[in-house]
Amino acid sequence: MSEPTSILEPKRRPSPAPQRPLPPEPPEDAESQALSDALKSSFGIVRVILVIMVVIFLGSGFFTVGTQEKAIILRLGKPVGKDEKALLGPGPHWAWPYPIDEVVRIPVGQVQTIRSAVGWYTETPGQPPRDSLPPGAEGYALTGDGNIIHVRGALRYRIAEPGLQYEFRFAGASNLVLNALNNALIYASATYSADNALTRDVAGFRDKVRTRLEETIRRQNLGIVVDQIDVQAAAPLKLKPAFDAVSEAEARRGKGINLARSSANETINKARGEAAIRIAAGETDRTRLVTFVAAEGERFKGLLPEYQKNPALFRSLRRSETFQRIFANPQIEKFMLPTRGDGKPREVRIQVGREPEKVKPIELPREEGH
């Protein structure tokens, strides 16, 4: 039997089992340590390279829009923004690099040039004039009077603001502009005669081409503005000498007409000038005479009361004034013929061709001793 235990005696706990010591870690060799260090360095270099690549990737999204340009950002093929708000003005901008975003530049304000040779011949130096025009190799246009001419044109235009119509509505809008210019050249040729298109109405032919071109641009809504259009028309090479002769004759005819008109204008202007001078002189004389007569009338009206008071005295005074005015000129010989007592005129005889009287010099008195 087991011995009884006291309540006051603590219970004895069993002692823990002794722990076994851990086996020592095997020492790392030099190759493993070198490999670990190399991997750590490689990971650091990769991190730096990744950071640099991210910076370069984000930095490649910066772009600059020129002063005569506008740009629009397409994100996954859709514009960023709506309508004109999507347009970017001149200056620096940023977008996600391709293929997330794509920057489309619209050269608004830049003058662009297209040339049409739909009705022009092949220019080969030294080639003689052809007797025929093969449709597949030579270009030409039919005129309204059934003749053949060659036409070509150069168009300078700008993209109309804001440029979305031109850039996104058509694929290859410049080709549509070229087609519109070709249509205008052919249409104008068909409405004009050969002589008018080549010599007589060259300016009207050019205006016809421009009018037709602007109508086509407006009808097709191409989104461009025409700045300048140059049109050149020429006769077929085989007929060029004949057309040159006609042009020469037209030039001589025009020169003769201009000379005749110039001479006629000169003669008319000279006659008008002389007529104006004579009319002015007549008006001056008339005015002077009317003024003189009016003054004389006023003077006579002023003298009339004096005459009515004493006619004899009035005549005597007027006679004295007249004699004073006449005798005031020493270069004129004066003769005064008073009336006879019987009222008959006196007989006067004047010798014609008389010698002038000689004036005797005045002799000074002589003094004694001189």
C-alpha positions as CSV (number, residue, x, y, z in Angstrom):
1,M,0.0,0.0,0.0
2,S,1.1,3.5,-0.7
3,E,1.9,5.9,2.0
4,P,-0.7,8.5,2.8
5,T,0.1,12.0,1.9
6,S,-0.6,15.1,3.8
7,I,-2.9,17.7,2.5
8,L,-0.4,20.5,3.4
9,E,2.4,18.8,1.5
10,P,2.7,20.2,-2.0
11,K,2.4,17.9,-4.8
12,R,5.5,17.0,-6.6
13,R,5.6,17.7,-10.3
14,P,7.4,15.4,-12.5
15,S,10.7,16.8,-13.8
16,P,10.9,17.7,-17.5
17,A,12.7,15.4,-19.8
18,P,16.2,16.7,-20.8
19,Q,16.4,18.5,-24.3
20,R,18.7,17.2,-26.9
21,P,21.1,19.8,-28.4
22,L,20.5,20.9,-32.1
23,P,22.8,19.7,-34.6
24,P,25.3,22.4,-35.8
25,E,24.4,24.1,-39.1
26,P,26.7,23.1,-41.9
27,P,29.0,25.9,-42.9
28,E,28.2,27.7,-46.3
29,D,30.8,27.3,-49.0
30,A,32.3,30.2,-50.9
31,E,30.5,29.4,-54.2
32,S,27.0,29.7,-52.7
33,Q,27.9,33.0,-51.0
34,A,29.2,34.4,-54.3
35,L,26.1,33.3,-56.1
36,S,23.8,34.9,-53.5
37,D,25.7,38.2,-53.7
38,A,25.6,38.1,-57.5
39,L,21.8,37.6,-57.5
40,K,21.3,40.5,-55.1
41,S,23.4,42.8,-57.3
42,S,21.5,41.7,-60.4
43,F,18.2,42.3,-58.8
44,G,19.3,45.9,-57.9
45,I,20.5,46.6,-61.4
46,V,17.2,45.2,-62.8
47,R,15.3,47.5,-60.5
48,V,17.3,50.5,-61.6
49,I,16.8,49.6,-65.3
50,L,13.1,49.2,-64.7
51,V,12.8,52.6,-63.1
52,I,14.8,54.2,-66.0
53,M,12.6,52.4,-68.5
54,V,9.4,53.6,-66.8
55,V,10.8,57.2,-66.7
56,I,11.7,57.0,-70.4
57,F,8.3,55.5,-71.2
58,L,6.4,58.2,-69.5
59,G,8.8,60.9,-70.8
60,S,8.2,59.8,-74.4
61,G,4.6,61.0,-74.0
62,F,5.6,64.7,-74.1
63,F,5.2,66.4,-77.4
64,T,5.0,69.9,-78.8
65,V,2.3,71.3,-81.1
66,G,3.6,73.9,-83.6
67,T,2.2,77.4,-84.1
68,Q,0.4,76.5,-87.3
69,E,-0.8,73.1,-86.1
70,K,-3.4,71.6,-83.9
71,A,-3.4,68.1,-82.4
72,I,-5.8,65.6,-81.1
73,I,-5.1,62.6,-78.9
74,L,-6.7,59.2,-79.8
75,R,-6.8,56.9,-76.8
76,L,-7.4,53.4,-78.0
77,G,-8.7,54.8,-81.2
78,K,-11.2,57.3,-79.6
79,P,-10.6,61.0,-79.3
80,V,-9.9,62.4,-75.8
81,G,-12.6,65.0,-75.5
82,K,-15.6,66.0,-77.7
83,D,-15.6,68.1,-80.8
84,E,-13.4,71.2,-80.6
85,K,-12.6,70.5,-76.9
86,A,-10.5,67.6,-78.1
87,L,-8.2,69.9,-80.1
88,L,-4.8,70.9,-78.5
89,G,-3.4,74.3,-79.3
90,P,0.3,75.3,-79.8
91,G,2.6,74.4,-77.0
92,P,3.8,71.4,-75.0
93,H,1.5,68.6,-74.1
94,W,1.6,65.0,-72.7
95,A,-0.1,61.8,-73.7
96,W,0.3,58.1,-72.9
97,P,2.9,56.6,-75.3
98,Y,1.9,54.4,-78.2
99,P,0.0,52.1,-78.4
100,I,-2.2,53.5,-75.6
101,D,-2.5,57.0,-77.1
102,E,-1.8,58.2,-80.6
103,V,-1.2,61.9,-81.4
104,V,-2.7,63.1,-84.7
105,R,-1.4,66.5,-85.9
106,I,-3.6,68.7,-88.1
107,P,-1.6,71.3,-90.1
108,V,-4.2,74.1,-89.7
109,G,-2.8,77.4,-91.1
110,Q,-0.2,75.8,-93.3
111,V,-0.5,76.4,-97.0
112,Q,-0.6,73.1,-98.9
113,T,-0.2,72.8,-102.7
114,I,-1.5,70.2,-105.1
115,R,-1.0,70.2,-108.9
116,S,-3.3,68.8,-111.6
117,A,-2.1,67.6,-114.9
118,V,-5.2,65.7,-116.0
119,G,-5.4,67.7,-119.2
120,W,-1.7,68.2,-119.9
121,Y,0.6,66.5,-122.4
122,T,3.7,64.5,-121.6
123,E,6.7,66.9,-121.7
124,T,9.7,65.2,-123.4
125,P,12.6,67.4,-124.4
126,G,13.4,67.2,-128.1
127,Q,10.3,65.3,-129.0
128,P,8.5,66.5,-132.2
129,P,4.8,67.4,-132.1
130,R,2.5,64.5,-132.3
131,D,-0.2,64.0,-134.9
132,S,-2.5,62.3,-132.4
133,L,-3.1,62.2,-128.7
134,P,-3.4,58.7,-127.2
135,P,-6.0,58.9,-124.4
136,G,-3.9,56.6,-122.1
137,A,-0.7,58.6,-122.5
138,E,-1.7,62.2,-123.2
139,G,-4.0,64.4,-121.3
140,Y,-6.3,66.9,-123.0
141,A,-9.7,68.6,-122.6
142,L,-12.6,69.2,-125.0
143,T,-13.8,72.8,-125.3
144,G,-17.3,74.0,-125.8
145,D,-16.8,74.6,-129.6
146,G,-15.5,71.0,-130.1
147,N,-11.7,71.8,-130.1
148,I,-8.9,70.3,-128.0
149,I,-6.8,72.2,-125.6
150,H,-4.3,71.3,-122.8
151,V,-5.0,72.6,-119.3
152,R,-3.3,72.2,-115.9
153,G,-3.5,74.0,-112.6
154,A,-1.9,74.5,-109.2
155,L,-4.0,75.0,-106.1
156,R,-2.8,76.5,-102.8
157,Y,-5.2,75.9,-99.9
158,R,-5.4,75.8,-96.1
159,I,-7.4,73.5,-93.9
160,A,-10.4,75.3,-92.5
161,E,-10.8,75.6,-88.7
162,P,-11.0,73.5,-86.6
163,G,-9.7,70.8,-89.1
164,L,-11.6,67.8,-87.8
165,Q,-13.7,67.6,-91.0
166,Y,-10.6,67.4,-93.2
167,E,-8.7,64.9,-91.0
168,F,-11.3,62.4,-89.9
169,R,-14.2,62.4,-92.3
170,F,-12.2,61.3,-95.4
171,A,-9.4,58.9,-96.0
172,G,-6.9,60.7,-98.1
173,A,-8.6,64.1,-98.2
174,S,-5.9,65.5,-100.5
175,N,-6.9,63.1,-103.2
176,L,-10.5,64.4,-103.0
177,V,-9.2,68.0,-103.4
178,L,-7.2,66.9,-106.4
179,N,-10.3,65.3,-107.9
180,A,-12.2,68.5,-107.3
181,L,-9.5,70.5,-109.1
182,N,-9.5,68.1,-112.0
183,N,-13.3,68.4,-112.3
184,A,-13.1,72.2,-112.3
185,L,-10.6,72.2,-115.1
186,I,-12.6,69.8,-117.3
187,Y,-15.9,71.6,-116.6
188,A,-14.4,75.1,-117.4
189,S,-12.9,73.8,-120.6
190,A,-16.3,72.3,-121.7
191,T,-18.0,75.7,-121.2
192,Y,-15.5,77.9,-123.0
193,S,-14.4,78.0,-126.6
194,A,-10.7,77.4,-127.5
195,D,-10.0,81.0,-128.5
196,N,-11.6,82.4,-125.3
197,A,-9.7,80.0,-123.1
198,L,-6.4,80.5,-124.8
199,T,-6.3,84.2,-125.7
200,R,-9.5,86.3,-125.5
201,D,-10.7,85.6,-121.9
202,V,-7.9,84.0,-120.0
203,A,-9.0,85.7,-116.7
204,G,-12.6,84.7,-117.1
205,F,-11.5,81.1,-117.7
206,R,-9.5,81.1,-114.5
207,D,-12.4,82.6,-112.6
208,K,-14.6,79.8,-114.0
209,V,-12.3,77.2,-112.7
210,R,-12.2,78.8,-109.3
211,T,-16.0,79.1,-109.1
212,R,-16.5,75.5,-110.0
213,L,-13.8,74.3,-107.5
214,E,-15.3,76.3,-104.6
215,E,-18.8,74.9,-105.4
216,T,-17.4,71.4,-105.3
217,I,-15.6,72.0,-102.0
218,R,-18.8,73.4,-100.5
219,R,-21.0,70.6,-101.8
220,Q,-18.7,67.8,-100.7
221,N,-17.8,69.6,-97.4
222,L,-14.1,69.1,-97.8
223,G,-13.1,71.5,-95.0
224,I,-10.5,73.6,-96.9
225,V,-10.1,77.3,-97.9
226,V,-8.8,78.2,-101.3
227,D,-5.9,80.7,-101.2
228,Q,-4.7,80.9,-104.8
229,I,-5.3,79.0,-108.0
230,D,-3.0,79.1,-111.1
231,V,-4.5,77.9,-114.4
232,Q,-2.5,77.4,-117.6
233,A,-4.1,76.6,-121.0
234,A,-2.2,75.7,-124.1
235,A,-2.9,74.6,-127.7
236,P,-2.0,71.2,-129.0
237,L,1.7,71.0,-130.0
238,K,0.8,70.2,-133.6
239,L,-1.3,73.4,-133.8
240,K,0.8,75.6,-131.7
241,P,2.3,77.6,-134.7
242,A,-1.2,78.4,-136.0
243,F,-2.4,79.5,-132.6
244,D,0.7,81.6,-132.1
245,A,0.0,83.3,-135.5
246,V,-3.6,84.0,-134.4
247,S,-2.3,85.4,-131.0
248,E,0.1,87.6,-132.9
249,A,-2.6,88.9,-135.1
250,E,-4.8,89.5,-132.1
251,A,-2.0,91.4,-130.4
252,R,-1.4,93.6,-133.5
253,R,-5.1,94.2,-133.8
254,G,-5.3,95.2,-130.1
255,K,-2.3,97.5,-130.5
256,G,-3.9,99.2,-133.5
257,I,-7.2,99.7,-131.6
258,N,-5.4,101.0,-128.6
259,L,-3.4,103.5,-130.7
260,A,-6.5,104.7,-132.5
261,R,-8.4,105.1,-129.2
262,S,-5.4,106.9,-127.7
263,S,-5.3,109.3,-130.7
264,A,-9.1,109.8,-130.5
265,N,-8.9,110.5,-126.8
266,E,-6.0,112.9,-127.2
267,T,-7.9,114.8,-130.0
268,I,-11.1,114.9,-128.0
269,N,-9.3,116.1,-124.8
270,K,-7.4,118.8,-126.8
271,A,-10.7,120.0,-128.3
272,R,-12.4,120.0,-125.0
273,G,-9.5,121.9,-123.5
274,E,-9.6,124.6,-126.2
275,A,-13.4,124.8,-125.9
276,A,-13.1,125.2,-122.1
277,I,-10.5,128.0,-122.6
278,R,-12.6,129.8,-125.1
279,I,-15.7,129.4,-123.0
280,A,-13.8,130.7,-119.9
281,A,-12.4,133.7,-121.9
282,G,-15.9,134.5,-123.2
283,E,-17.4,134.3,-119.7
284,T,-14.6,136.6,-118.5
285,D,-15.2,139.1,-121.2
286,R,-19.0,138.9,-120.7
287,T,-18.6,139.5,-117.0
288,R,-16.2,142.4,-117.5
289,L,-18.4,144.0,-120.1
290,V,-21.5,143.6,-118.0
291,T,-19.7,145.0,-115.0
292,F,-18.4,147.9,-117.0
293,V,-21.8,148.7,-118.6
294,A,-23.5,148.4,-115.1
295,A,-20.9,150.8,-113.7
296,E,-21.3,153.2,-116.6
297,G,-25.1,153.1,-116.2
298,E,-24.7,153.9,-112.5
299,R,-22.4,156.7,-113.3
300,F,-24.7,158.2,-115.8
301,K,-27.6,157.9,-113.4
302,G,-25.5,159.8,-110.9
303,L,-24.7,162.6,-113.4
304,L,-28.3,162.9,-114.7
305,P,-29.5,165.3,-111.9
306,E,-26.5,167.6,-112.5
307,Y,-27.3,167.8,-116.2
308,Q,-30.9,168.5,-115.6
309,K,-30.0,171.4,-113.3
310,N,-27.7,173.2,-115.9
311,P,-27.1,171.5,-119.2
312,A,-24.6,174.1,-120.5
313,L,-22.5,174.1,-117.4
314,F,-22.5,170.3,-117.3
315,R,-21.3,170.1,-120.9
316,S,-18.6,172.7,-120.3
317,L,-17.3,170.8,-117.2
318,R,-17.3,167.5,-119.1
319,R,-15.4,169.2,-122.0
320,S,-12.8,170.5,-119.6
321,E,-12.3,167.1,-118.0
322,T,-11.9,165.6,-121.5
323,F,-9.3,168.2,-122.5
324,Q,-7.3,167.6,-119.3
325,R,-7.3,163.8,-120.0
326,I,-6.2,164.3,-123.6
327,F,-3.6,166.9,-122.9
328,A,-2.0,164.8,-120.2
329,N,-0.2,162.7,-122.8
330,P,2.8,164.6,-124.2
331,Q,3.3,162.1,-127.1
332,I,0.1,163.2,-128.9
333,E,-0.3,166.4,-130.9
334,K,-3.4,168.3,-129.8
335,F,-5.6,170.5,-131.9
336,M,-8.4,172.5,-130.4
337,L,-11.1,173.8,-132.7
338,P,-13.5,176.2,-131.1
339,T,-16.8,176.8,-132.9
340,R,-17.3,179.8,-135.1
341,G,-19.7,182.5,-134.3
342,D,-21.9,181.6,-137.2
343,G,-22.0,178.0,-136.1
344,K,-20.1,176.7,-139.2
345,P,-17.2,174.3,-138.7
346,R,-13.7,175.7,-139.1
347,E,-11.4,174.5,-141.9
348,V,-8.2,172.8,-140.6
349,R,-5.3,171.9,-142.7
350,I,-2.6,169.6,-141.3
351,Q,0.6,168.9,-143.2
352,V,1.3,165.2,-143.2
353,G,4.9,164.0,-142.7
354,R,6.1,167.2,-141.0
355,E,9.5,167.3,-139.4
356,P,9.5,167.4,-135.7
357,E,10.5,170.6,-134.0
358,K,14.1,170.7,-132.8
359,V,14.5,171.7,-129.2
360,K,17.2,174.4,-128.9
361,P,19.6,173.9,-126.0
362,I,19.5,176.5,-123.3
363,E,22.6,178.7,-123.3
364,L,23.9,179.6,-119.9
365,P,25.0,183.2,-119.4
366,R,28.6,183.7,-119.5
367,E,30.4,185.3,-116.5
368,E,33.3,187.6,-116.9
369,G,36.7,186.0,-116.6
370,H,35.3,182.5,-117.6
